[in-house]
């Protein structure tokens, strides 16, 4: 590297003169709401970039996003187990603003460290805006006893389901109530478990996956009128970036499905079994799945080692049901797919911490979703009859 020789100043620097000539500095302090919004926007763009990069480098994947997604997720996903406000593994927008967002967040974070510190610790003294203490529940032990019978009922109900079939130019619509874990470290250095307030999330996707829209106005990083999920390049579809048309091409036999899932997700996630379970969950969370395929996916999930039946779980709107569940051995978080006790229809998902780990207490509910509507509509931002159209941006 070529270095420029340093020059010794001939005269001392006149700070008073500089202060007179330069404009007065502005007040750099950002509100906690704005700071959280900038941070979340940055993390969303980074997750989209990571998803795109993983898709480009994976031998089995052509493109990838979860309002999401991912949701998990997760999506919701996400810190170690947090899910982002994304559609489940959807193709995301191109992250063209990462540099700008990163600069803003780094600057804001520096200010927050000064303004929100206690005794020079640099740690926030207040939880994130809009977050509430995470609920803590008793961890109900799961068992393989009764799993086969419950899966038979669940897959039978899925196969008989009468779901809408999208036509040319139409969109699949899924509305959910969601809440995910928010990381926060107090001034004393101890982690506190907070979650988003339960809030609505709506996704529109074209059958080919090339066009879509996300509305989650609770999130400052998502415009009030929503954000586009369009994929102008129309990349190939995979298990990690599915579309309704792609799902219709998958085998419905549980054995063939499971083999394909293991083959295409090898090397991802926290081990092949956990990744297979997560992949199936992502396909179910924010998607209209063809009935016979849904039945096959449930039967395939029951064959994954470590999958159990939980007698009681609760979704984001308070509906109780039985659950197909699996615990991630890496962090102790158990994901539960919840089904109505009488009809065996899918209700939503819950993630519960089964052991103390990463500063999170056992029993902490890390995430909750509840699917409240699935339909076919004629345009993005159009809601099914009875719900009304989406409001215009404020």
TISE-837431 format. One line per 5 residues: number of its first residue (from 1); their letters; for each residue x, y, z of N, C-alpha, C, O. Coordinates in steps of 0.1 Angstrom, whole numbers. Atoms other than C-alpha are relative to their C-alpha. Example, Ala and Ser with C-alpha at 12.3 -4.5 7.8 and 13.67 -1.06 7.14 Angstrom:
1) as) 9:-12:0:123:-45:78:9:12:0:19:12:7; -9:-11:0:137:-11:71:-8:11:8:-3:22:9 $
END
This chain:
1) xxxxx) 8:-12:0:0:0:0:9:12:0:18:13:8; -8:-13:1:13:35:-9:-5:9:10:-17:12:11; 4:-9:-10:12:58:20:4:14:-3:15:17:-9; -3:-14:2:11:96:18:8:5:12:4:3:23; -8:-5:-11:39:112:38:-8:10:9:-15:19:3 $
6) xxxxx) 7:-9:-9:25:130:69:8:13:0:20:14:-1; -6:-13:-1:31:167:70:-2:6:14:-13:5:20; 1:-6:-13:38:185:102:-7:14:-2:-3:21:-11; 7:-13:1:15:214:108:10:12:3:17:11:13; -9:-11:-3:33:247:106:-5:9:11:3:15:18 $
11) xxxxx) 5:-8:-11:9:264:130:-10:-8:8:-16:-17:2; 10:8:-8:-13:252:158:-14:2:-6:-17:13:-11; 14:-1:5:-49:244:149:-9:9:8:-9:8:21; 9:-10:-7:-73:272:158:-14:-6:1:-22:-4:-8; 14:7:-1:-104:253:171:-11:10:1:-22:8:-5 $
16) xxxxx) 11:-10:0:-123:285:178:-3:5:-14:-15:7:-17; 2:-5:14:-118:296:142:-8:-10:-8:-17:-7:-15; 7:11:7:-129:262:129:-15:0:4:-24:-2:-4; 14:0:-5:-160:263:151:-8:11:-6:-20:10:-8; 7:-11:6:-169:297:137:-3:-3:-14:-14:1:-19 $
21) xxxxx) 2:2:14:-165:286:101:-9:-11:-3:-17:-11:-13; 8:12:3:-182:252:103:-14:2:5:-16:9:15; 14:-1:-5:-220:249:107:-1:-8:13:6:-18:15; 3:7:-13:-233:238:141:-5:-14:-3:-13:-15:-12; 5:14:2:-238:201:144:-15:-1:4:-19:5:13 $
26) xxxxx) 14:2:-3:-274:189:144:-1:-10:11:9:-16:16; 3:9:-11:-290:168:171:-2:-14:-6:-12:-16:-13; 1:13:7:-283:132:160:-9:-10:7:-11:-21:1; 7:10:-7:-306:115:185:-13:-4:-8:-20:4:-13; 12:5:7:-333:93:169:-9:-6:11:-5:-10:21 $
31) xxxxx) 10:6:-9:-365:82:186:2:-15:0:7:-21:-10; -1:14:-1:-366:46:198:-8:-7:-11:-4:-17:-17; 8:6:11:-394:39:172:8:0:-13:8:-10:-20; -7:-1:12:-373:52:144:12:-9:-1:15:-15:-11; -12:8:0:-342:34:155:-4:-15:-2:3:-22:-10 $
36) xxxxx) 4:14:2:-360:1:158:-5:-3:-14:-2:-14:-20; 4:2:14:-375:6:124:11:-1:-10:12:-10:-19; -12:1:9:-341:13:108:7:-14:2:11:-20:-8; -6:13:-2:-327:-18:125:-7:-11:-6:-1:-20:-13; 8:11:6:-355:-40:114:1:0:-15:1:-10:-21 $
41) xxxxx) -1:-1:14:-354:-27:79:14:-6:-5:14:-13:-15; -13:5:4:-316:-34:77:0:-16:1:5:-22:-8; 0:15:-2:-321:-70:91:-9:-7:-11:-5:-17:-15; 8:6:10:-349:-76:66:8:-1:-13:7:-11:-20; -7:-1:13:-327:-65:37:12:-10:1:15:-17:-9 $
46) xxxxx) -11:9:-2:-298:-86:51:-5:-14:-2:1:-23:-9; 5:14:2:-320:-117:53:-4:-3:-14:-1:-14:-19; 3:2:15:-332:-111:17:13:-3:-7:14:-12:-16; -12:2:7:-296:-108:6:6:-14:3:11:-21:-6; -5:13:-3:-286:-139:25:-7:-11:-7:-1:-21:-12 $
51) xxxxx) 8:10:7:-315:-158:10:4:-1:-14:5:-12:-20; -3:1:14:-306:-148:-25:14:-6:-2:16:-14:-11; -14:6:1:-269:-157:-19:0:-15:1:6:-22:-6; 1:15:-2:-278:-191:-5:-6:-7:-12:-2:-18:-15; 6:6:12:-300:-197:-35:10:-1:-11:10:-11:-19 $
56) xxxxx) -9:0:11:-273:-188:-59:11:-10:1:16:-15:-9; -11:9:-2:-247:-210:-43:-4:-14:3:4:-23:2; 5:14:-2:-269:-241:-35:-1:-7:-13:-7:-1:-22; 1:8:13:-267:-269:-61:-15:-3:-2:-18:-7:-14; 13:5:2:-304:-275:-56:-10:12:-1:-22:10:-3 $
61) xxxxx) 9:-11:-2:-318:-239:-53:3:11:-11:15:14:-13; -2:-10:10:-323:-213:-80:-3:14:5:4:23:1; 3:-13:-5:-338:-184:-60:-6:-2:14:-12:-13:16; 4:1:-14:-348:-177:-24:-4:13:6:3:23:2; 0:-10:-11:-364:-150:4:1:-4:11:0:3:21 $
66) xxxxx) 1:7:-4:-407:-151:48:-4:10:5:3:15:14; 1:-6:-7:-430:-122:55:-3:-10:11:-11:-17:17; 2:8:-4:-413:-134:64:1:-5:7:3:-4:19; -4:9:4:-409:-156:60:3:1:4:12:-6:7; -6:-1:-4:-396:-180:78:3:1:3:15:2:7 $
71) xxxxx) 1:-3:0:-416:-173:83:6:-6:5:4:-8:17; 3:-1:-9:-407:-181:92:-1:7:4:5:14:12; -11:-2:-16:-414:-170:101:-2:13:1:-7:23:-5; -3:-1:0:-405:-166:120:1:7:0:12:12:0; -6:-6:1:-411:-166:101:5:3:3:17:6:4 $
76) xxxxx) -8:-10:-4:-421:-150:114:5:3:-5:12:12:-2; -3:5:2:-367:-163:124:2:8:2:14:11:3; 3:5:-13:-346:-139:127:13:-2:8:23:-7:2; -12:4:-8:-321:-142:156:0:-15:-1:-7:-21:-9; -2:14:1:-311:-178:163:-13:-7:-3:-13:-16:-12 $
81) xxxxx) 13:7:4:-348:-189:163:-11:10:-3:-22:6:-7; 11:-10:3:-366:-156:157:-3:0:-15:6:-3:-23; 4:-1:14:-384:-152:125:-2:14:-4:-7:22:3; 2:-13:5:-385:-123:104:-14:2:-5:-21:-8:-8; 13:-3:5:-416:-106:92:0:-3:-15:1:7:-23 $
86) xxxxx) -1:3:14:-415:-124:59:-9:-12:-4:-14:-19:5; 7:12:4:-435:-149:38:9:-12:1:21:-10:0; -9:12:-2:-422:-184:43:8:-3:-12:3:-8:-22; -10:4:10:-391:-187:21:-5:6:-14:-3:-1:-24; 4:-6:13:-405:-163:-6:12:7:-6:21:11:1 $
91) xxxxx) -10:-9:6:-384:-146:-32:-1:14:4:-12:19:4; 1:-14:-6:-376:-112:-17:4:10:-10:8:7:-21; -4:-11:9:-370:-78:-32:15:1:0:22:-4:9; -14:-2:1:-335:-70:-44:5:10:11:-1:21:11; -4:-9:-11:-316:-55:-14:8:12:-4:20:12:-1 $
96) xxxxx) -8:-11:6:-305:-23:-31:3:11:11:11:19:8; -2:-11:-10:-307:-2:1:9:-4:12:9:3:22; -7:5:-11:-285:-23:23:11:10:5:12:13:17; -10:-9:-4:-256:2:23:-5:12:7:0:16:18; 5:-12:-6:-277:32:31:-6:-4:14:-4:3:23 $
101) xxxxx) 6:4:-13:-297:13:58:11:-3:10:9:1:22; -11:3:-9:-265:0:73:6:13:6:9:13:18; -6:-13:-5:-250:35:76:-9:7:10:-5:12:20; 10:-7:-8:-282:49:91:-1:-8:14:-1:-1:24; 2:8:-12:-285:20:116:13:1:9:12:3:21 $
106) xxxxx) -13:-1:-8:-248:22:127:1:13:7:4:14:18; 0:-13:-6:-251:59:132:-10:1:12:-7:6:22; 10:0:-10:-283:55:151:3:-8:12:1:-4:24; -4:9:-11:-270:26:172:10:7:9:10:6:21; -9:-7:-8:-241:48:183:-6:10:9:-2:12:20 $
111) xxxxx) 7:-9:-8:-264:75:194:-8:-6:11:-8:-1:22; 8:7:-10:-286:50:212:8:-4:11:4:-4:23; -9:5:-10:-256:36:230:3:12:10:5:9:22; -3:-11:-8:-249:71:243:-12:5:8:-12:8:20; 12:-6:-6:-284:83:250:-7:-10:9:-14:-6:18 $
116) xxxxx) 8:10:-7:-298:50:263:9:-8:10:5:-19:14; -9:8:-8:-268:39:285:-3:3:15:-8:14:18; 0:-2:-14:-266:35:322:14:-2:6:19:-13:5; -13:1:-6:-233:43:339:10:-4:-10:21:-10:-7; -10:2:10:-215:41:306:0:-15:-6:9:-18:-13 $
121) xxxxx) 0:14:5:-225:5:299:-3:-2:-14:1:-12:-21; 4:0:15:-239:13:264:-11:-9:-2:-14:-11:-14; 11:9:3:-268:-11:269:-13:8:2:-14:18:9; 13:-7:0:-304:0:263:-7:-2:14:-6:-13:20; 7:1:-13:-324:7:295:-15:-2:-1:-22:-3:9 $
126) xxxxx) 14:2:2:-358:3:279:-2:-11:-11:7:-12:-20; 2:10:10:-373:-26:259:-3:6:-14:-7:18:-14; 3:-6:13:-379:-21:221:-14:5:0:-23:0:7; 14:-5:1:-409:0:212:-10:-10:-5:-7:-17:-15; 10:9:5:-441:-19:208:1:-14:5:-7:-23:2 $
131) xxxxx) -2:14:-5:-427:-50:225:-7:-2:14:-8:8:22; 6:3:-13:-444:-67:255:7:-12:5:13:-20:-2; -6:12:-5:-431:-93:279:-5:-13:-6:-17:-15:-8; 4:13:6:-430:-128:264:-8:-8:10:-4:-9:21; 7:8:-9:-456:-151:278:8:-13:4:16:-17:-4 $
136) xxxxx) -7:12:-4:-443:-181:298:-10:-10:4:-19:-8:11; 10:11:-2:-462:-214:298:7:-12:6:19:-14:5; -6:13:-4:-457:-248:313:2:-8:-12:-6:-10:-21; -4:8:12:-439:-270:288:-7:-14:2:-3:-22:11; 7:13:0:-462:-300:281:9:-10:-8:13:-7:-19 $
141) xxxxx) -8:10:6:-442:-331:273:-7:-6:-12:-19:-10:-11; 5:7:12:-447:-345:238:3:-15:1:11:-20:9; -1:15:0:-450:-382:230:-3:-5:-14:-10:1:-21; 3:6:12:-450:-405:201:-13:-9:1:-19:-13:-9; 12:7:-2:-480:-423:217:-12:8:-6:-13:20:-2 $
146) xxxxx) 12:-7:6:-511:-413:196:4:8:-12:-5:14:-19; -4:-8:12:-490:-396:169:-5:-6:-13:-11:2:-21; 5:6:12:-499:-421:142:-15:3:-2:-19:6:-13; 14:-2:1:-536:-418:149:-3:14:-3:-12:17:-11; 3:-14:2:-536:-380:151:4:4:-14:-3:12:-21 $
151) xxxxx) -4:-4:14:-516:-377:118:-10:-6:-10:-12:0:-20; 10:5:9:-541:-400:101:-12:9:-1:-17:11:-12; 11:-9:0:-569:-377:112:3:13:-7:-5:18:-15; -4:-13:6:-550:-346:102:2:-1:-15:-3:8:-22; -3:2:15:-539:-359:68:-14:-3:-7:-16:2:-18 $
156) xxxxx) 13:3:6:-575:-372:61:-8:13:-1:-14:15:-12; 8:-12:1:-590:-338:69:7:9:-11:-1:16:-18; -6:-8:10:-564:-321:47:-3:-4:-14:-6:4:-23; 3:6:13:-571:-344:18:-14:3:-4:-17:5:-16; 14:-3:3:-608:-336:20:-3:14:-1:-14:18:-4 $
161) xxxxx) 2:-14:0:-604:-299:23:-4:5:-14:2:1:-24; 4:-6:12:-621:-278:-3:6:14:0:1:24:5; -8:-12:1:-596:-251:-11:-2:7:-13:-5:0:-23; 2:-8:13:-600:-223:-37:11:-3:-10:23:-5:-6; -10:2:10:-582:-229:-70:1:13:-8:-8:18:-14 $
166) xxxxx) -2:-13:7:-566:-198:-85:-1:-1:-15:4:-11:-21; 1:0:15:-574:-189:-121:10:10:-5:18:16:3; -9:-9:7:-554:-168:-146:-1:15:6:-13:20:6; 1:-13:-4:-545:-134:-132:-4:2:15:-5:13:20; 4:-1:-13:-557:-142:-97:11:-1:10:23:-5:6 $
171) xxxxx) -11:1:-10:-538:-142:-64:-5:-8:12:-17:-8:16; 3:7:-13:-537:-164:-33:2:9:11:12:17:12; 0:-10:-11:-544:-145:-1:0:-8:13:-8:-17:15; -1:7:-13:-534:-156:34:1:11:10:10:20:10; 0:-10:-11:-542:-135:65:3:-8:13:-2:-18:16 $
176) xxxxx) -4:6:-13:-526:-143:99:1:10:11:2:22:8; -4:-8:-12:-521:-129:134:13:-6:4:14:-18:6; -13:4:-2:-485:-131:143:7:7:12:3:19:15; -8:-6:-10:-460:-124:171:13:-8:1:13:-20:1; -13:7:0:-422:-131:173:8:6:11:6:17:15 $
181) xxxxx) -9:-5:-11:-395:-128:199:8:12:-4:13:13:-16; -8:-12:2:-376:-95:202:11:-1:10:10:-2:22; -11:1:-9:-341:-96:215:2:13:7:0:24:1; -3:-13:-8:-332:-71:243:8:-4:11:6:-13:19; -9:2:-12:-304:-69:268:-1:12:8:1:24:4 $
186) xxxxx) 2:-11:-9:-311:-48:298:14:7:4:24:2:1; -12:-7:-4:-287:-23:314:9:-8:9:21:-5:10; -8:9:-9:-276:-50:339:7:-11:-8:14:-19:-2; -6:11:8:-264:-72:309:-8:-12:-1:-3:-22:-7; 8:13:1:-291:-98:314:-11:1:-11:-16:12:-13 $
191) xxxxx) 10:0:11:-314:-108:286:-14:0:6:-17:-6:16; 14:0:-3:-351:-101:288:-7:-5:-12:-3:-3:-23; 7:6:11:-376:-120:267:-13:9:-3:-22:9:5; 11:-8:5:-400:-96:248:-5:-6:-13:3:-12:-20; 6:4:13:-423:-103:219:-7:12:-6:-12:21:1 $
196) xxxxx) 9:-10:7:-441:-82:193:-14:-2:6:-18:-13:10; 15:1:-3:-477:-74:202:-6:-8:-12:-2:-6:-23; 7:7:10:-499:-98:183:-6:9:-10:-14:19:-6; 4:-10:10:-507:-81:150:-3:-7:-13:1:-18:-15; 4:7:13:-522:-89:115:11:1:-10:20:10:-10 $
201) xxxxx) -10:1:11:-501:-99:85:-7:-6:-11:-14:-16:-10; 7:5:12:-514:-103:50:9:-2:-12:18:7:-14; -8:3:11:-498:-118:20:-8:-4:-12:-18:-11:-12; 6:3:13:-508:-119:-17:11:-6:-9:21:0:-9; -10:6:9:-490:-142:-41:-7:-5:-13:-17:-11:-12 $
206) xxxxx) 5:5:13:-496:-150:-78:3:-15:0:13:-19:6; -2:14:0:-498:-188:-85:14:-4:-5:20:-14:0; -14:3:5:-464:-187:-104:10:6:10:22:3:7; -9:-5:-9:-448:-168:-75:7:12:-5:16:17:2; -8:-12:5:-436:-139:-97:-5:13:5:2:23:5 $
211) xxxxx) 6:-12:-5:-459:-113:-82:-6:-2:14:-11:-13:17; 6:1:-14:-469:-106:-46:1:13:8:7:23:3; 1:-12:-9:-475:-81:-18:-1:-4:14:-7:-15:17; 0:2:-14:-470:-80:19:-5:12:8:0:23:5; 4:-11:-8:-489:-59:44:1:-4:15:-5:-14:19 $
216) xxxxx) -2:3:-14:-478:-58:80:2:14:7:14:17:11; -2:-14:-4:-484:-22:91:5:2:14:10:13:18; -6:-1:-13:-474:-29:127:15:2:0:21:9:8; -14:-1:1:-438:-31:115:4:13:-7:-1:16:-18; -4:-12:6:-422:3:109:8:-2:-13:7:7:-22 $
221) xxxxx) -8:3:12:-399:-13:83:-8:-3:-12:-3:-2:-23; 9:3:11:-429:-22:62:-9:12:-1:-17:15:8; 9:-12:2:-447:8:47:-14:-4:3:-19:-15:2; 14:2:-4:-483:12:58:-8:-6:-11:-17:-14:-9; 7:5:11:-494:4:23:6:-14:-4:1:-20:-14 $
226) xxxxx) -5:13:3:-472:-27:22:13:1:-8:17:12:-12; -12:1:9:-441:-38:2:-2:-11:-10:-10:-20:-8; 1:9:11:-438:-56:-31:8:-13:3:19:-12:9; -7:13:0:-428:-93:-32:2:-5:-14:5:-17:-16; -1:3:14:-425:-92:-70:14:-6:-2:24:-2:4 $
231) xxxxx) -13:6:4:-397:-114:-85:1:2:-15:-3:-6:-23; 0:-3:14:-391:-97:-118:8:-9:-9:6:-10:-21; -8:10:7:-365:-123:-128:-7:-13:-2:-3:-21:-11; 7:13:2:-390:-151:-124:9:-12:2:8:-21:-7; -10:11:-2:-364:-175:-109:-8:-13:1:-20:-13:5 $
236) xxxxx) 6:13:-2:-370:-212:-108:-4:-3:14:1:3:24; 6:2:-13:-390:-225:-79:6:-13:6:9:-23:-1; -6:12:-7:-377:-250:-53:-8:-1:13:-17:7:16; 6:2:-13:-387:-262:-18:2:13:8:-6:16:17; -3:-12:-8:-370:-231:-4:-5:13:-6:-4:23:0 $
241) xxxxx) 6:-12:6:-387:-207:-28:-12:-5:-9:-12:-4:-21; 11:7:7:-420:-224:-37:-11:10:-5:-11:22:-1; 12:-6:5:-451:-212:-56:-11:-10:0:-8:-22:1; 11:10:1:-485:-227:-58:1:-9:-12:-1:-21:-11; -2:8:12:-478:-239:-93:11:-10:2:10:-22:-2 $
246) xxxxx) -11:10:-3:-445:-255:-81:-6:-11:9:-3:-23:7; 5:10:-9:-463:-272:-52:-9:-11:-7:-9:-23:-3; 8:9:7:-487:-288:-77:8:-11:-7:3:-21:-11; -8:10:7:-458:-306:-93:7:-10:9:13:-20:5; -7:9:-10:-445:-323:-61:-8:-13:1:-20:-14:0 $
251) xxxxx) 6:13:-2:-452:-360:-54:-8:1:13:-5:9:22; 8:0:-12:-479:-367:-28:3:-12:9:-2:-12:20; -3:12:-8:-465:-400:-16:10:5:11:20:12:8; -8:-5:-11:-450:-394:19:15:-4:-1:24:4:2; -14:4:1:-418:-414:12:7:7:-10:19:12:-8 $
256) xxxxx) -7:-7:11:-410:-397:-21:1:15:4:12:21:1; -1:-14:-5:-418:-363:-5:12:2:9:20:11:8; -10:-1:-10:-395:-369:24:14:-1:-6:23:6:-2; -13:1:7:-366:-381:2:4:13:-7:15:17:-6; -3:-12:8:-369:-350:-20:4:11:10:13:19:8 $
261) xxxxx) -3:-10:-10:-369:-328:11:14:-1:6:21:8:7; -14:3:-5:-338:-344:26:10:3:-10:21:9:-7; -10:-1:10:-320:-344:-7:2:15:-3:13:19:-5; -2:-14:5:-327:-307:-15:3:10:12:7:21:9; -3:-9:-12:-321:-293:21:12:-5:7:15:0:18 $
266) xxxxx) -12:5:-7:-290:-313:29:10:11:3:13:19:-6; -10:-10:-3:-264:-292:47:-6:13:5:2:22:9; 6:-13:-5:-289:-265:57:-4:-2:15:-6:-13:19; 6:0:-13:-301:-256:92:8:-7:10:20:-10:9; -6:7:-12:-294:-274:125:-2:-15:-2:-8:-21:7 $
271) xxxxx) 1:14:2:-292:-309:111:-10:-3:-10:-20:4:-11; 10:4:10:-311:-328:84:-14:-2:5:-23:2:-2; 13:2:-5:-340:-338:106:-8:13:3:-19:15:-1; 6:-12:-4:-347:-304:120:-3:9:-12:-13:15:-13; 2:-8:12:-343:-288:86:-12:-5:-8:-19:2:-14 $
276) xxxxx) 11:6:7:-367:-312:70:-14:4:7:-23:7:0; 12:-4:-7:-393:-304:97:-3:15:-2:-14:19:-5; 1:-14:2:-387:-267:93:-5:3:-14:-13:12:-17; 4:-2:14:-391:-269:55:-14:-3:-2:-21:5:-9; 15:3:1:-425:-286:58:-8:11:6:-18:15:1 $
281) xxxxx) 7:-10:-7:-436:-260:83:0:13:-8:-10:20:-8; 0:-12:8:-425:-232:60:-10:-1:-12:-16:9:-16; 9:2:11:-445:-247:31:-15:1:5:-23:5:-3; 13:0:-5:-476:-248:54:-5:14:5:-16:17:5; 3:-11:-8:-474:-215:72:-8:11:-8:-18:16:-3 $
286) xxxxx) 6:-11:8:-483:-189:45:-2:-4:-14:4:2:-24; 2:5:14:-494:-209:15:-14:-7:0:-19:-12:10; 12:9:3:-525:-225:0:5:-12:-6:9:-12:-18; -6:13:4:-513:-261:-3:-11:-9:-6:-21:-11:0; 9:10:6:-531:-285:-27:-3:-11:10:6:-16:17 $
291) xxxxx) 4:9:-11:-551:-309:-5:8:-13:1:12:-17:12; -7:13:0:-534:-342:-15:14:2:4:20:-6:11; -14:-3:-4:-500:-326:-11:1:3:15:10:-2:22; 0:-3:-15:-509:-312:24:0:-13:8:7:-15:18; 1:12:-7:-519:-347:34:13:-8:0:17:-14:10 $
296) xxxxx) -12:7:1:-487:-362:21:11:7:9:20:0:15; -10:-7:-8:-466:-335:39:-2:-4:15:8:-6:22; 2:3:-14:-482:-343:73:5:-15:3:11:-17:13; -4:13:-2:-476:-380:68:16:-1:-1:22:-9:6; -14:0:1:-440:-373:58:6:5:13:16:0:17 $
301) xxxxx) -6:-6:-13:-434:-351:89:0:-10:11:9:-10:19; 1:10:-10:-445:-380:111:11:-10:0:14:-16:10; -11:10:1:-416:-401:98:13:6:4:23:-1:4; -12:-7:-3:-390:-375:108:4:-4:15:-5:-2:24; -4:3:-13:-370:-387:139:-2:13:9:1:24:6 $
306) xxxxx) 2:-11:-9:-379:-366:170:-14:7:0:-17:15:8; 13:-6:1:-414:-356:159:-10:-7:10:-10:-19:11; 9:5:-10:-440:-360:187:-14:7:-1:-16:16:-9; 13:-6:-1:-476:-352:195:-1:7:13:2:1:24; 2:-8:-12:-484:-325:220:-15:1:2:-22:5:-7 $
311) xxxxx) 14:1:-2:-518:-328:236:-7:13:0:-19:14:-3; 7:-13:0:-525:-291:240:10:11:-3:21:12:2; -8:-11:3:-511:-260:224:-10:11:-4:-22:8:-6; 8:-11:2:-525:-225:218:5:9:-11:17:13:-11; -5:-9:11:-523:-203:186:-1:14:4:-4:17:16 $
316) xxxxx) -2:-15:-3:-519:-165:184:-14:6:4:-14:17:10; 13:-6:-4:-557:-159:188:-7:-8:11:-19:-6:13; 6:7:-12:-562:-183:217:-7:-13:-3:-14:-18:6; 7:12:3:-575:-213:199:9:-12:4:21:-13:1; -7:12:-5:-565:-246:216:-1:-11:-10:-11:-12:-18 $
321) xxxxx) 0:12:9:-556:-278:197:11:-9:3:19:-6:12; -12:9:-1:-533:-307:194:10:4:-10:8:12:-19; -11:-5:8:-499:-303:179:9:-11:-4:13:-20:3; -12:7:5:-473:-320:157:12:8:3:12:20:-1; -11:-9:-5:-440:-308:172:13:-7:-1:14:-19:-2 $
326) xxxxx) -14:5:-1:-403:-312:171:9:11:7:7:23:4; -9:-9:-6:-376:-296:193:14:0:-7:19:-10:-10; -13:-2:6:-345:-282:178:11:-2:11:12:5:20; -10:3:-10:-316:-298:197:10:11:2:16:12:13; -10:-11:-1:-294:-268:190:-3:10:11:6:15:18 $
331) xxxxx) 4:-11:-9:-313:-243:211:-12:-3:9:-15:5:17; 11:4:-9:-342:-262:228:-13:6:-4:-22:6:4; 13:-6:4:-369:-243:208:-9:-11:-7:-4:-17:-16; 9:10:6:-399:-266:200:-11:7:-8:-18:16:-3; 10:-6:9:-420:-257:170:-12:-9:0:-11:-22:-2 $
336) xxxxx) 12:8:-1:-456:-269:173:-10:5:-11:-14:17:-12; 11:-3:10:-481:-270:143:-13:-4:7:-15:-16:11; 12:2:-8:-515:-267:159:-12:-3:-9:-14:3:-20; 12:4:7:-547:-284:147:-12:-1:9:-12:-4:20; 13:0:-7:-584:-281:157:-2:-14:5:-1:-24:-2 $
341) xxxxx) 2:13:-6:-593:-310:181:-12:-7:-7:-12:-20:-8; 12:7:5:-626:-317:163:1:-2:-15:-2:-12:-21; 0:1:15:-620:-309:126:14:-4:-5:15:-8:-17; -14:3:4:-582:-314:125:5:9:-11:15:5:-18; -6:-10:10:-577:-283:103:11:7:7:12:9:19 $
346) xxxxx) -12:-7:-5:-545:-264:106:-5:14:5:-12:21:-1; 3:-13:-6:-548:-234:130:11:10:-1:9:22:-4; -11:-9:-1:-514:-220:133:12:-7:6:14:-19:5; -13:5:-4:-480:-224:149:4:7:13:1:18:15; -5:-6:-12:-463:-219:183:14:-5:2:17:-17:-1 $
351) xxxxx) -14:4:-4:-426:-220:193:2:3:15:1:14:19; -2:-1:-15:-418:-227:230:14:-4:3:19:-14:-2; -13:4:-5:-385:-228:247:-1:-11:10:-8:-10:20; 2:12:-8:-381:-262:263:10:-1:11:9:-8:21; -10:-1:-11:-350:-254:284:7:13:0:6:21:-10 $
356) xxxxx) -6:-13:-1:-331:-224:296:12:0:-10:21:-9:-9; -10:0:10:-308:-214:268:1:15:-6:-9:21:-8; -3:-13:6:-292:-182:254:-8:12:7:-12:21:1; 6:-10:-8:-307:-162:283:-16:0:-1:-22:9:4; 15:2:2:-343:-174:274:-4:-11:10:0:-22:9 $
361) xxxxx) 5:9:-10:-362:-191:302:-8:-11:-6:-16:-9:-16; 9:11:5:-378:-225:297:-15:4:2:-18:10:12; 14:-3:0:-415:-221:289:-3:13:-8:-15:16:-10; 2:-12:7:-410:-188:271:-6:-3:-14:-1:-11:-22; 6:1:13:-433:-185:240:8:9:-9:6:21:-8 $
366) xxxxx) -9:-8:9:-409:-174:213:-7:6:-12:-3:16:-18; 7:-4:12:-434:-171:185:-14:-6:-1:-16:-17:4; 13:5:2:-471:-175:177:-6:5:-13:-4:16:-17; 8:-4:12:-492:-175:145:-14:-6:1:-16:-15:8; 13:5:1:-528:-180:137:-5:3:-14:-7:15:-17 $
371) xxxxx) 5:-2:13:-541:-184:101:-15:3:2:-22:-6:7; 14:-4:-1:-575:-166:100:-7:0:-13:-20:0:-13; 7:0:13:-582:-166:63:9:-5:-11:21:0:-12; -7:4:13:-571:-183:30:-10:2:-11:-21:-3:-9; 9:-2:10:-587:-173:-2:7:3:-13:19:4:-14 $
376) xxxxx) -5:-5:13:-583:-164:-39:-7:13:-3:-19:14:-2; 6:-13:4:-588:-128:-50:5:4:-13:14:-2:-19; -3:-4:14:-585:-109:-82:12:10:-1:17:12:-12; -10:-10:1:-558:-84:-73:7:1:14:2:-2:24; -7:-3:-13:-531:-75:-47:-8:11:8:-14:20:1 $
381) xxxxx) 7:-9:-9:-545:-56:-17:-15:-1:-1:-22:7:6; 14:2:-1:-579:-69:-24:-2:-11:10:5:-22:10; 3:9:-11:-594:-88:5:-13:-8:-4:-21:-4:-13; 12:8:2:-621:-116:4:-12:7:4:-12:17:12; 13:-7:-3:-657:-106:5:-2:-1:15:0:-11:22 $
386) xxxxx) 2:0:-14:-666:-95:40:11:7:8:9:12:19; -12:-6:-7:-631:-82:49:2:14:-5:9:22:2; -2:-13:5:-631:-52:26:14:1:-6:23:-7:-3; -13:-2:6:-602:-39:5:10:6:10:6:13:20; -10:-6:-9:-569:-29:21:-1:15:-1:-3:21:-12 $
391) xxxx) 1:-15:0:-568:8:31:12:5:-7:22:-1:-8; -11:-7:7:-547:32:11:10:5:11:7:5:22; -11:-5:-9:-514:44:26:-4:13:6:-11:22:0; 3:-13:-7:-516:72:51:9:11:-5:8:22:0 $
END
